[in-house]
Amino acid sequence: MHLTLINFFKKTVPGHIFRGKRRLVKPVGRRAMETLRREYEREEQVMLLLRHPYLTLEESHGHVKHLQKSEVKITNWNDATTLKKMKPHVTWEDRLNHLRVKESWD
């Protein structure tokens, strides 16, 4: 009973407590500042690694040769036999060409 009365007459923020003009704002603590500092340091480390790559241009030349197998597959798709199996490309003009009866305006 007493706790109910205390909570009932307690002054709180009207409406949603974390939105609006009279919102409840949490004070910034030491833990939040440390977390933010660690995030900034991690981001700086990532940017440092991106600015200075691990391999030089000479070392990285030809390291993706095994991916050329997919290029061979793509060239096979462009063969005439494969293109015959596929449906031809259709444009809006082809679809709506039956609406064009005559070109003149009266």
Protein Blocks (a to p, Z undefined) as FASTA:
>chain_A
ZZmmmmmmpccdehjfkgcjkbccddddfklmmmmmmmmmmmmmmmmmmmmcfbdfklmg
oplmmmmmmmmmmmmmmpmklmmmpccdddfklmmmmmmmbfbeZZ
